[in-house]
Amino acid sequence: MAFLYRFELSLVNKEIPAVIVADSDDEAFTQLDIELEKYYLKLPEIDEVTLREKKRITKKIGIILDE
Protein backbone atom coordinates (compact mmCIF):
# COMPACT_ATOMS: atom_id res chain seq x y z
CA MET A 1 0.00 0.00 0.00
CA ALA A 2 1.49 3.32 -1.06
CA PHE A 3 1.36 6.56 0.87
CA LEU A 4 1.67 10.20 -0.13
CA TYR A 5 4.09 12.12 2.11
CA ARG A 6 4.23 15.90 2.39
CA PHE A 7 7.49 17.25 3.79
CA GLU A 8 8.60 20.76 4.66
CA LEU A 9 12.30 21.47 4.29
CA SER A 10 13.84 24.41 6.11
CA LEU A 11 16.80 25.80 4.20
CA VAL A 12 19.03 28.65 5.32
CA ASN A 13 16.99 31.32 3.55
CA LYS A 14 13.62 29.70 2.71
CA GLU A 15 11.26 26.80 3.26
CA ILE A 16 10.24 24.46 0.46
CA PRO A 17 7.56 21.75 0.25
CA ALA A 18 8.25 18.29 -1.10
CA VAL A 19 5.76 15.55 -1.97
CA ILE A 20 6.88 11.92 -2.16
CA VAL A 21 5.07 8.64 -2.89
CA ALA A 22 6.45 5.60 -1.05
CA ASP A 23 5.42 2.37 0.68
CA SER A 24 6.99 3.19 4.06
CA ASP A 25 8.46 6.04 6.09
CA ASP A 26 12.01 4.82 5.49
CA GLU A 27 11.45 4.66 1.74
CA ALA A 28 9.92 8.15 1.78
CA PHE A 29 12.96 9.70 3.46
CA THR A 30 15.31 7.82 1.13
CA GLN A 31 13.35 8.98 -1.93
CA LEU A 32 13.36 12.55 -0.59
CA ASP A 33 17.17 12.44 -0.52
CA ILE A 34 17.24 11.08 -4.08
CA GLU A 35 14.89 13.77 -5.38
CA LEU A 36 16.88 16.54 -3.70
CA GLU A 37 20.09 15.28 -5.29
CA LYS A 38 18.40 15.19 -8.71
CA TYR A 39 16.83 18.66 -8.39
CA TYR A 40 19.79 20.69 -7.11
CA LEU A 41 23.17 20.89 -8.82
CA LYS A 42 24.69 21.61 -5.42
CA LEU A 43 22.74 20.25 -2.46
CA PRO A 44 21.64 23.17 -0.25
CA GLU A 45 22.21 23.27 3.47
CA ILE A 46 19.07 21.81 5.03
CA ASP A 47 18.42 22.87 8.61
CA GLU A 48 15.38 20.71 9.24
CA VAL A 49 13.06 18.22 7.52
CA THR A 50 9.52 17.97 8.87
CA LEU A 51 6.94 15.38 7.87
CA ARG A 52 3.72 17.42 7.69
CA GLU A 53 1.29 14.87 6.31
CA LYS A 54 1.00 11.20 5.41
CA LYS A 55 -2.03 9.89 3.48
CA ARG A 56 -2.83 6.45 2.15
CA ILE A 57 -3.23 6.66 -1.61
CA THR A 58 -6.73 5.76 -2.78
CA LYS A 59 -8.70 6.35 -5.97
CA LYS A 60 -9.68 9.85 -4.81
CA ILE A 61 -7.10 11.79 -2.86
CA GLY A 62 -6.01 15.38 -2.69
CA ILE A 63 -3.53 17.50 -0.86
CA ILE A 64 -3.64 21.26 -0.29
CA LEU A 65 -0.36 23.19 -0.34
CA ASP A 66 -0.94 26.53 1.34
CA GLU A 67 2.34 28.15 2.25
mmCIF file of the N, C-alpha and C atoms, coordinates in Angstrom:
data_MODEL
# 
_entry.id   MODEL 
# 
loop_
_atom_site.group_PDB 
_atom_site.id 
_atom_site.type_symbol 
_atom_site.label_atom_id 
_atom_site.label_alt_id 
_atom_site.label_comp_id 
_atom_site.label_asym_id 
_atom_site.label_entity_id 
_atom_site.label_seq_id 
_atom_site.pdbx_PDB_ins_code 
_atom_site.Cartn_x 
_atom_site.Cartn_y 
_atom_site.Cartn_z 
_atom_site.occupancy 
_atom_site.B_iso_or_equiv 
_atom_site.pdbx_formal_charge 
_atom_site.auth_seq_id 
_atom_site.auth_comp_id 
_atom_site.auth_asym_id 
_atom_site.auth_atom_id 
_atom_site.pdbx_PDB_model_num 
ATOM 1   N N  . MET A 1 1  ? 0.849  -1.177 0.000  1.00 0.00 ? 1  MET A N  1 
ATOM 2   C CA . MET A 1 1  ? 0.000  0.000  0.000  1.00 0.00 ? 1  MET A CA 1 
ATOM 3   C C  . MET A 1 1  ? 0.893  1.238  0.000  1.00 0.00 ? 1  MET A C  1 
ATOM 4   N N  . ALA A 1 2  ? 0.655  2.113  -0.927 1.00 0.00 ? 2  ALA A N  1 
ATOM 5   C CA . ALA A 1 2  ? 1.488  3.315  -1.060 1.00 0.00 ? 2  ALA A CA 1 
ATOM 6   C C  . ALA A 1 2  ? 0.874  4.477  -0.277 1.00 0.00 ? 2  ALA A C  1 
ATOM 7   N N  . PHE A 1 3  ? 1.755  5.371  0.126  1.00 0.00 ? 3  PHE A N  1 
ATOM 8   C CA . PHE A 1 3  ? 1.363  6.564  0.866  1.00 0.00 ? 3  PHE A CA 1 
ATOM 9   C C  . PHE A 1 3  ? 1.908  7.799  0.166  1.00 0.00 ? 3  PHE A C  1 
ATOM 10  N N  . LEU A 1 4  ? 1.219  8.909  0.355  1.00 0.00 ? 4  LEU A N  1 
ATOM 11  C CA . LEU A 1 4  ? 1.668  10.204 -0.130 1.00 0.00 ? 4  LEU A CA 1 
ATOM 12  C C  . LEU A 1 4  ? 2.194  10.969 1.084  1.00 0.00 ? 4  LEU A C  1 
ATOM 13  N N  . TYR A 1 5  ? 3.440  11.404 1.015  1.00 0.00 ? 5  TYR A N  1 
ATOM 14  C CA . TYR A 1 5  ? 4.089  12.120 2.109  1.00 0.00 ? 5  TYR A CA 1 
ATOM 15  C C  . TYR A 1 5  ? 4.301  13.575 1.716  1.00 0.00 ? 5  TYR A C  1 
ATOM 16  N N  . ARG A 1 6  ? 3.961  14.483 2.626  1.00 0.00 ? 6  ARG A N  1 
ATOM 17  C CA . ARG A 1 6  ? 4.233  15.903 2.390  1.00 0.00 ? 6  ARG A CA 1 
ATOM 18  C C  . ARG A 1 6  ? 5.246  16.364 3.432  1.00 0.00 ? 6  ARG A C  1 
ATOM 19  N N  . PHE A 1 7  ? 6.401  16.771 2.939  1.00 0.00 ? 7  PHE A N  1 
ATOM 20  C CA . PHE A 1 7  ? 7.493  17.249 3.788  1.00 0.00 ? 7  PHE A CA 1 
ATOM 21  C C  . PHE A 1 7  ? 7.627  18.758 3.670  1.00 0.00 ? 7  PHE A C  1 
ATOM 22  N N  . GLU A 1 8  ? 8.189  19.364 4.708  1.00 0.00 ? 8  GLU A N  1 
ATOM 23  C CA . GLU A 1 8  ? 8.599  20.762 4.659  1.00 0.00 ? 8  GLU A CA 1 
ATOM 24  C C  . GLU A 1 8  ? 10.087 20.796 4.994  1.00 0.00 ? 8  GLU A C  1 
ATOM 25  N N  . LEU A 1 9  ? 10.856 21.380 4.093  1.00 0.00 ? 9  LEU A N  1 
ATOM 26  C CA . LEU A 1 9  ? 12.300 21.469 4.291  1.00 0.00 ? 9  LEU A CA 1 
ATOM 27  C C  . LEU A 1 9  ? 12.666 22.908 4.617  1.00 0.00 ? 9  LEU A C  1 
ATOM 28  N N  . SER A 1 10 ? 13.373 23.084 5.705  1.00 0.00 ? 10 SER A N  1 
ATOM 29  C CA . SER A 1 10 ? 13.838 24.410 6.105  1.00 0.00 ? 10 SER A CA 1 
ATOM 30  C C  . SER A 1 10 ? 15.281 24.570 5.652  1.00 0.00 ? 10 SER A C  1 
ATOM 31  N N  . LEU A 1 11 ? 15.466 25.463 4.674  1.00 0.00 ? 11 LEU A N  1 
ATOM 32  C CA . LEU A 1 11 ? 16.803 25.797 4.197  1.00 0.00 ? 11 LEU A CA 1 
ATOM 33  C C  . LEU A 1 11 ? 17.269 27.045 4.927  1.00 0.00 ? 11 LEU A C  1 
ATOM 34  N N  . VAL A 1 12 ? 18.471 27.479 4.648  1.00 0.00 ? 12 VAL A N  1 
ATOM 35  C CA . VAL A 1 12 ? 19.029 28.650 5.319  1.00 0.00 ? 12 VAL A CA 1 
ATOM 36  C C  . VAL A 1 12 ? 18.167 29.887 5.098  1.00 0.00 ? 12 VAL A C  1 
ATOM 37  N N  . ASN A 1 13 ? 17.688 30.086 3.854  1.00 0.00 ? 13 ASN A N  1 
ATOM 38  C CA . ASN A 1 13 ? 16.987 31.324 3.547  1.00 0.00 ? 13 ASN A CA 1 
ATOM 39  C C  . ASN A 1 13 ? 15.530 31.143 3.129  1.00 0.00 ? 13 ASN A C  1 
ATOM 40  N N  . LYS A 1 14 ? 15.007 29.915 3.104  1.00 0.00 ? 14 LYS A N  1 
ATOM 41  C CA . LYS A 1 14 ? 13.618 29.697 2.714  1.00 0.00 ? 14 LYS A CA 1 
ATOM 42  C C  . LYS A 1 14 ? 13.155 28.308 3.123  1.00 0.00 ? 14 LYS A C  1 
ATOM 43  N N  . GLU A 1 15 ? 11.847 28.119 3.015  1.00 0.00 ? 15 GLU A N  1 
ATOM 44  C CA . GLU A 1 15 ? 11.258 26.804 3.261  1.00 0.00 ? 15 GLU A CA 1 
ATOM 45  C C  . GLU A 1 15 ? 10.633 26.321 1.960  1.00 0.00 ? 15 GLU A C  1 
ATOM 46  N N  . ILE A 1 16 ? 10.794 25.026 1.681  1.00 0.00 ? 16 ILE A N  1 
ATOM 47  C CA . ILE A 1 16 ? 10.236 24.462 0.458  1.00 0.00 ? 16 ILE A CA 1 
ATOM 48  C C  . ILE A 1 16 ? 9.430  23.206 0.791  1.00 0.00 ? 16 ILE A C  1 
ATOM 49  N N  . PRO A 1 17 ? 8.323  22.985 0.069  1.00 0.00 ? 17 PRO A N  1 
ATOM 50  C CA . PRO A 1 17 ? 7.558  21.754 0.250  1.00 0.00 ? 17 PRO A CA 1 
ATOM 51  C C  . PRO A 1 17 ? 8.103  20.662 -0.664 1.00 0.00 ? 17 PRO A C  1 
ATOM 52  N N  . ALA A 1 18 ? 7.893  19.430 -0.260 1.00 0.00 ? 18 ALA A N  1 
ATOM 53  C CA . ALA A 1 18 ? 8.249  18.285 -1.096 1.00 0.00 ? 18 ALA A CA 1 
ATOM 54  C C  . ALA A 1 18 ? 7.166  17.228 -0.915 1.00 0.00 ? 18 ALA A C  1 
ATOM 55  N N  . VAL A 1 19 ? 6.767  16.604 -2.014 1.00 0.00 ? 19 VAL A N  1 
ATOM 56  C CA . VAL A 1 19 ? 5.758  15.553 -1.974 1.00 0.00 ? 19 VAL A CA 1 
ATOM 57  C C  . VAL A 1 19 ? 6.374  14.282 -2.548 1.00 0.00 ? 19 VAL A C  1 
ATOM 58  N N  . ILE A 1 20 ? 6.258  13.195 -1.797 1.00 0.00 ? 20 ILE A N  1 
ATOM 59  C CA . ILE A 1 20 ? 6.881  11.920 -2.157 1.00 0.00 ? 20 ILE A CA 1 
ATOM 60  C C  . ILE A 1 20 ? 5.835  10.816 -2.064 1.00 0.00 ? 20 ILE A C  1 
ATOM 61  N N  . VAL A 1 21 ? 5.899  9.839  -2.966 1.00 0.00 ? 21 VAL A N  1 
ATOM 62  C CA . VAL A 1 21 ? 5.069  8.636  -2.889 1.00 0.00 ? 21 VAL A CA 1 
ATOM 63  C C  . VAL A 1 21 ? 5.990  7.475  -2.540 1.00 0.00 ? 21 VAL A C  1 
ATOM 64  N N  . ALA A 1 22 ? 5.621  6.722  -1.481 1.00 0.00 ? 22 ALA A N  1 
ATOM 65  C CA . ALA A 1 22 ? 6.448  5.597  -1.045 1.00 0.00 ? 22 ALA A CA 1 
ATOM 66  C C  . ALA A 1 22 ? 5.587  4.607  -0.256 1.00 0.00 ? 22 ALA A C  1 
ATOM 67  N N  . ASP A 1 23 ? 6.130  3.418  -0.048 1.00 0.00 ? 23 ASP A N  1 
ATOM 68  C CA . ASP A 1 23 ? 5.417  2.373  0.680  1.00 0.00 ? 23 ASP A CA 1 
ATOM 69  C C  . ASP A 1 23 ? 5.639  2.426  2.189  1.00 0.00 ? 23 ASP A C  1 
ATOM 70  N N  . SER A 1 24 ? 6.697  3.117  2.632  1.00 0.00 ? 24 SER A N  1 
ATOM 71  C CA . SER A 1 24 ? 6.992  3.188  4.064  1.00 0.00 ? 24 SER A CA 1 
ATOM 72  C C  . SER A 1 24 ? 7.696  4.504  4.377  1.00 0.00 ? 24 SER A C  1 
ATOM 73  N N  . ASP A 1 25 ? 7.783  4.809  5.657  1.00 0.00 ? 25 ASP A N  1 
ATOM 74  C CA . ASP A 1 25 ? 8.457  6.039  6.085  1.00 0.00 ? 25 ASP A CA 1 
ATOM 75  C C  . ASP A 1 25 ? 9.928  6.035  5.670  1.00 0.00 ? 25 ASP A C  1 
ATOM 76  N N  . ASP A 1 26 ? 10.597 4.908  5.866  1.00 0.00 ? 26 ASP A N  1 
ATOM 77  C CA . ASP A 1 26 ? 12.015 4.818  5.491  1.00 0.00 ? 26 ASP A CA 1 
ATOM 78  C C  . ASP A 1 26 ? 12.218 5.062  4.002  1.00 0.00 ? 26 ASP A C  1 
ATOM 79  N N  . GLU A 1 27 ? 11.355 4.457  3.183  1.00 0.00 ? 27 GLU A N  1 
ATOM 80  C CA . GLU A 1 27 ? 11.449 4.656  1.738  1.00 0.00 ? 27 GLU A CA 1 
ATOM 81  C C  . GLU A 1 27 ? 11.167 6.102  1.358  1.00 0.00 ? 27 GLU A C  1 
ATOM 82  N N  . ALA A 1 28 ? 10.258 6.752  2.074  1.00 0.00 ? 28 ALA A N  1 
ATOM 83  C CA . ALA A 1 28 ? 9.917  8.147  1.778  1.00 0.00 ? 28 ALA A CA 1 
ATOM 84  C C  . ALA A 1 28 ? 11.112 9.059  2.035  1.00 0.00 ? 28 ALA A C  1 
ATOM 85  N N  . PHE A 1 29 ? 11.789 8.873  3.157  1.00 0.00 ? 29 PHE A N  1 
ATOM 86  C CA . PHE A 1 29 ? 12.956 9.705  3.459  1.00 0.00 ? 29 PHE A CA 1 
ATOM 87  C C  . PHE A 1 29 ? 14.101 9.419  2.483  1.00 0.00 ? 29 PHE A C  1 
ATOM 88  N N  . THR A 1 30 ? 14.275 8.168  2.109  1.00 0.00 ? 30 THR A N  1 
ATOM 89  C CA . THR A 1 30 ? 15.308 7.819  1.128  1.00 0.00 ? 30 THR A CA 1 
ATOM 90  C C  . THR A 1 30 ? 15.004 8.461  -0.224 1.00 0.00 ? 30 THR A C  1 
ATOM 91  N N  . GLN A 1 31 ? 13.735 8.391  -0.651 1.00 0.00 ? 31 GLN A N  1 
ATOM 92  C CA . GLN A 1 31 ? 13.353 8.984  -1.930 1.00 0.00 ? 31 GLN A CA 1 
ATOM 93  C C  . GLN A 1 31 ? 13.465 10.501 -1.888 1.00 0.00 ? 31 GLN A C  1 
ATOM 94  N N  . LEU A 1 32 ? 13.191 11.102 -0.746 1.00 0.00 ? 32 LEU A N  1 
ATOM 95  C CA . LEU A 1 32 ? 13.359 12.550 -0.591 1.00 0.00 ? 32 LEU A CA 1 
ATOM 96  C C  . LEU A 1 32 ? 14.812 12.935 -0.843 1.00 0.00 ? 32 LEU A C  1 
ATOM 97  N N  . ASP A 1 33 ? 15.745 12.185 -0.279 1.00 0.00 ? 33 ASP A N  1 
ATOM 98  C CA . ASP A 1 33 ? 17.170 12.442 -0.522 1.00 0.00 ? 33 ASP A CA 1 
ATOM 99  C C  . ASP A 1 33 ? 17.512 12.321 -2.008 1.00 0.00 ? 33 ASP A C  1 
ATOM 100 N N  . ILE A 1 34 ? 16.974 11.295 -2.649 1.00 0.00 ? 34 ILE A N  1 
ATOM 101 C CA . ILE A 1 34 ? 17.237 11.077 -4.077 1.00 0.00 ? 34 ILE A CA 1 
ATOM 102 C C  . ILE A 1 34 ? 16.707 12.238 -4.906 1.00 0.00 ? 34 ILE A C  1 
ATOM 103 N N  . GLU A 1 35 ? 15.486 12.671 -4.617 1.00 0.00 ? 35 GLU A N  1 
ATOM 104 C CA . GLU A 1 35 ? 14.885 13.770 -5.383 1.00 0.00 ? 35 GLU A CA 1 
ATOM 105 C C  . GLU A 1 35 ? 15.636 15.085 -5.165 1.00 0.00 ? 35 GLU A C  1 
ATOM 106 N N  . LEU A 1 36 ? 16.098 15.328 -3.965 1.00 0.00 ? 36 LEU A N  1 
ATOM 107 C CA . LEU A 1 36 ? 16.879 16.541 -3.700 1.00 0.00 ? 36 LEU A CA 1 
ATOM 108 C C  . LEU A 1 36 ? 18.181 16.531 -4.490 1.00 0.00 ? 36 LEU A C  1 
ATOM 109 N N  . GLU A 1 37 ? 18.839 15.386 -4.538 1.00 0.00 ? 37 GLU A N  1 
ATOM 110 C CA . GLU A 1 37 ? 20.090 15.279 -5.290 1.00 0.00 ? 37 GLU A CA 1 
ATOM 111 C C  . GLU A 1 37 ? 19.858 15.469 -6.785 1.00 0.00 ? 37 GLU A C  1 
ATOM 112 N N  . LYS A 1 38 ? 18.701 15.021 -7.295 1.00 0.00 ? 38 LYS A N  1 
ATOM 113 C CA . LYS A 1 38 ? 18.396 15.187 -8.713 1.00 0.00 ? 38 LYS A CA 1 
ATOM 114 C C  . LYS A 1 38 ? 18.011 16.631 -9.041 1.00 0.00 ? 38 LYS A C  1 
ATOM 115 N N  . TYR A 1 39 ? 17.348 17.327 -8.122 1.00 0.00 ? 39 TYR A N  1 
ATOM 116 C CA . TYR A 1 39 ? 16.827 18.663 -8.391 1.00 0.00 ? 39 TYR A CA 1 
ATOM 117 C C  . TYR A 1 39 ? 17.903 19.745 -8.321 1.00 0.00 ? 39 TYR A C  1 
ATOM 118 N N  . TYR A 1 40 ? 18.782 19.646 -7.336 1.00 0.00 ? 40 TYR A N  1 
ATOM 119 C CA . TYR A 1 40 ? 19.792 20.687 -7.110 1.00 0.00 ? 40 TYR A CA 1 
ATOM 120 C C  . TYR A 1 40 ? 21.143 20.248 -7.665 1.00 0.00 ? 40 TYR A C  1 
ATOM 121 N N  . LEU A 1 41 ? 21.813 21.172 -8.362 1.00 0.00 ? 41 LEU A N  1 
ATOM 122 C CA . LEU A 1 41 ? 23.173 20.891 -8.824 1.00 0.00 ? 41 LEU A CA 1 
ATOM 123 C C  . LEU A 1 41 ? 24.111 20.765 -7.637 1.00 0.00 ? 41 LEU A C  1 
ATOM 124 N N  . LYS A 1 42 ? 23.941 21.669 -6.672 1.00 0.00 ? 42 LYS A N  1 
ATOM 125 C CA . LYS A 1 42 ? 24.693 21.613 -5.421 1.00 0.00 ? 42 LYS A CA 1 
ATOM 126 C C  . LYS A 1 42 ? 23.668 21.528 -4.298 1.00 0.00 ? 42 LYS A C  1 
ATOM 127 N N  . LEU A 1 43 ? 23.719 20.464 -3.524 1.00 0.00 ? 43 LEU A N  1 
ATOM 128 C CA . LEU A 1 43 ? 22.744 20.246 -2.465 1.00 0.00 ? 43 LEU A CA 1 
ATOM 129 C C  . LEU A 1 43 ? 22.790 21.402 -1.469 1.00 0.00 ? 43 LEU A C  1 
ATOM 130 N N  . PRO A 1 44 ? 21.648 22.048 -1.196 1.00 0.00 ? 44 PRO A N  1 
ATOM 131 C CA . PRO A 1 44 ? 21.640 23.166 -0.253 1.00 0.00 ? 44 PRO A CA 1 
ATOM 132 C C  . PRO A 1 44 ? 21.787 22.673 1.182  1.00 0.00 ? 44 PRO A C  1 
ATOM 133 N N  . GLU A 1 45 ? 22.132 23.600 2.060  1.00 0.00 ? 45 GLU A N  1 
ATOM 134 C CA . GLU A 1 45 ? 22.215 23.267 3.472  1.00 0.00 ? 45 GLU A CA 1 
ATOM 135 C C  . GLU A 1 45 ? 20.793 23.197 4.021  1.00 0.00 ? 45 GLU A C  1 
ATOM 136 N N  . ILE A 1 46 ? 20.417 22.026 4.505  1.00 0.00 ? 46 ILE A N  1 
ATOM 137 C CA . ILE A 1 46 ? 19.069 21.807 5.026  1.00 0.00 ? 46 ILE A CA 1 
ATOM 138 C C  . ILE A 1 46 ? 19.140 21.802 6.544  1.00 0.00 ? 46 ILE A C  1 
ATOM 139 N N  . ASP A 1 47 ? 18.422 22.765 7.157  1.00 0.00 ? 47 ASP A N  1 
ATOM 140 C CA . ASP A 1 47 ? 18.420 22.873 8.609  1.00 0.00 ? 47 ASP A CA 1 
ATOM 141 C C  . ASP A 1 47 ? 17.512 21.841 9.263  1.00 0.00 ? 47 ASP A C  1 
ATOM 142 N N  . GLU A 1 48 ? 16.361 21.602 8.629  1.00 0.00 ? 48 GLU A N  1 
ATOM 143 C CA . GLU A 1 48 ? 15.383 20.708 9.242  1.00 0.00 ? 48 GLU A CA 1 
ATOM 144 C C  . GLU A 1 48 ? 14.456 20.131 8.181  1.00 0.00 ? 48 GLU A C  1 
ATOM 145 N N  . VAL A 1 49 ? 14.058 18.874 8.369  1.00 0.00 ? 49 VAL A N  1 
ATOM 146 C CA . VAL A 1 49 ? 13.065 18.220 7.520  1.00 0.00 ? 49 VAL A CA 1 
ATOM 147 C C  . VAL A 1 49 ? 11.909 17.809 8.424  1.00 0.00 ? 49 VAL A C  1 
ATOM 148 N N  . THR A 1 50 ? 10.698 18.268 8.068  1.00 0.00 ? 50 THR A N  1 
ATOM 149 C CA . THR A 1 50 ? 9.516  17.969 8.873  1.00 0.00 ? 50 THR A CA 1 
ATOM 150 C C  . THR A 1 50 ? 8.499  17.235 8.024  1.00 0.00 ? 50 THR A C  1 
ATOM 151 N N  . LEU A 1 51 ? 8.024  16.102 8.524  1.00 0.00 ? 51 LEU A N  1 
ATOM 152 C CA . LEU A 1 51 ? 6.944  15.382 7.866  1.00 0.00 ? 51 LEU A CA 1 
ATOM 153 C C  . LEU A 1 51 ? 5.643  16.028 8.306  1.00 0.00 ? 51 LEU A C  1 
ATOM 154 N N  . ARG A 1 52 ? 4.948  16.679 7.374  1.00 0.00 ? 52 ARG A N  1 
ATOM 155 C CA . ARG A 1 52 ? 3.724  17.418 7.689  1.00 0.00 ? 52 ARG A CA 1 
ATOM 156 C C  . ARG A 1 52 ? 2.464  16.579 7.517  1.00 0.00 ? 52 ARG A C  1 
ATOM 157 N N  . GLU A 1 53 ? 2.505  15.627 6.591  1.00 0.00 ? 53 GLU A N  1 
ATOM 158 C CA . GLU A 1 53 ? 1.291  14.871 6.308  1.00 0.00 ? 53 GLU A CA 1 
ATOM 159 C C  . GLU A 1 53 ? 1.643  13.532 5.662  1.00 0.00 ? 53 GLU A C  1 
ATOM 160 N N  . LYS A 1 54 ? 0.851  12.527 6.011  1.00 0.00 ? 54 LYS A N  1 
ATOM 161 C CA . LYS A 1 54 ? 0.998  11.202 5.411  1.00 0.00 ? 54 LYS A CA 1 
ATOM 162 C C  . LYS A 1 54 ? -0.408 10.691 5.137  1.00 0.00 ? 54 LYS A C  1 
ATOM 163 N N  . LYS A 1 55 ? -0.699 10.375 3.865  1.00 0.00 ? 55 LYS A N  1 
ATOM 164 C CA . LYS A 1 55 ? -2.025 9.890  3.476  1.00 0.00 ? 55 LYS A CA 1 
ATOM 165 C C  . LYS A 1 55 ? -1.892 8.613  2.671  1.00 0.00 ? 55 LYS A C  1 
ATOM 166 N N  . ARG A 1 56 ? -2.767 7.665  2.959  1.00 0.00 ? 56 ARG A N  1 
ATOM 167 C CA . ARG A 1 56 ? -2.832 6.450  2.152  1.00 0.00 ? 56 ARG A CA 1 
ATOM 168 C C  . ARG A 1 56 ? -3.393 6.832  0.789  1.00 0.00 ? 56 ARG A C  1 
ATOM 169 N N  . ILE A 1 57 ? -2.782 6.340  -0.265 1.00 0.00 ? 57 ILE A N  1 
ATOM 170 C CA . ILE A 1 57 ? -3.226 6.655  -1.612 1.00 0.00 ? 57 ILE A CA 1 
ATOM 171 C C  . ILE A 1 57 ? -4.427 5.782  -1.959 1.00 0.00 ? 57 ILE A C  1 
ATOM 172 N N  . THR A 1 58 ? -5.511 6.438  -2.359 1.00 0.00 ? 58 THR A N  1 
ATOM 173 C CA . THR A 1 58 ? -6.726 5.763  -2.779 1.00 0.00 ? 58 THR A CA 1 
ATOM 174 C C  . THR A 1 58 ? -7.124 6.318  -4.150 1.00 0.00 ? 58 THR A C  1 
ATOM 175 N N  . LYS A 1 59 ? -8.258 5.884  -4.645 1.00 0.00 ? 59 LYS A N  1 
ATOM 176 C CA . LYS A 1 59 ? -8.701 6.351  -5.965 1.00 0.00 ? 59 LYS A CA 1 
ATOM 177 C C  . LYS A 1 59 ? -8.920 7.857  -5.994 1.00 0.00 ? 59 LYS A C  1 
ATOM 178 N N  . LYS A 1 60 ? -9.433 8.407  -4.905 1.00 0.00 ? 60 LYS A N  1 
ATOM 179 C CA . LYS A 1 60 ? -9.683 9.847  -4.814 1.00 0.00 ? 60 LYS A CA 1 
ATOM 180 C C  . LYS A 1 60 ? -8.916 10.399 -3.630 1.00 0.00 ? 60 LYS A C  1 
ATOM 181 N N  . ILE A 1 61 ? -7.900 11.211 -3.927 1.00 0.00 ? 61 ILE A N  1 
ATOM 182 C CA . ILE A 1 61 ? -7.095 11.790 -2.861 1.00 0.00 ? 61 ILE A CA 1 
ATOM 183 C C  . ILE A 1 61 ? -6.639 13.175 -3.314 1.00 0.00 ? 61 ILE A C  1 
ATOM 184 N N  . GLY A 1 62 ? -6.507 14.044 -2.386 1.00 0.00 ? 62 GLY A N  1 
ATOM 185 C CA . GLY A 1 62 ? -6.012 15.381 -2.689 1.00 0.00 ? 62 GLY A CA 1 
ATOM 186 C C  . GLY A 1 62 ? -5.145 15.889 -1.569 1.00 0.00 ? 62 GLY A C  1 
ATOM 187 N N  . ILE A 1 63 ? -4.367 16.874 -1.874 1.00 0.00 ? 63 ILE A N  1 
ATOM 188 C CA . ILE A 1 63 ? -3.526 17.497 -0.858 1.00 0.00 ? 63 ILE A CA 1 
ATOM 189 C C  . ILE A 1 63 ? -3.493 18.992 -1.168 1.00 0.00 ? 63 ILE A C  1 
ATOM 190 N N  . ILE A 1 64 ? -3.631 19.802 -0.153 1.00 0.00 ? 64 ILE A N  1 
ATOM 191 C CA . ILE A 1 64 ? -3.639 21.261 -0.292 1.00 0.00 ? 64 ILE A CA 1 
ATOM 192 C C  . ILE A 1 64 ? -2.283 21.785 0.171  1.00 0.00 ? 64 ILE A C  1 
ATOM 193 N N  . LEU A 1 65 ? -1.632 22.562 -0.683 1.00 0.00 ? 65 LEU A N  1 
ATOM 194 C CA . LEU A 1 65 ? -0.355 23.186 -0.338 1.00 0.00 ? 65 LEU A CA 1 
ATOM 195 C C  . LEU A 1 65 ? -0.581 24.681 -0.178 1.00 0.00 ? 65 LEU A C  1 
ATOM 196 N N  . ASP A 1 66 ? -0.740 25.113 1.049  1.00 0.00 ? 66 ASP A N  1 
ATOM 197 C CA . ASP A 1 66 ? -0.938 26.533 1.341  1.00 0.00 ? 66 ASP A CA 1 
ATOM 198 C C  . ASP A 1 66 ? 0.226  26.996 2.183  1.00 0.00 ? 66 ASP A C  1 
ATOM 199 N N  . GLU A 1 67 ? 1.133  27.702 1.552  1.00 0.00 ? 67 GLU A N  1 
ATOM 200 C CA . GLU A 1 67 ? 2.335  28.150 2.248  1.00 0.00 ? 67 GLU A CA 1 
ATOM 201 C C  . GLU A 1 67 ? 2.146  29.571 2.590  1.00 0.00 ? 67 GLU A C  1 
# 
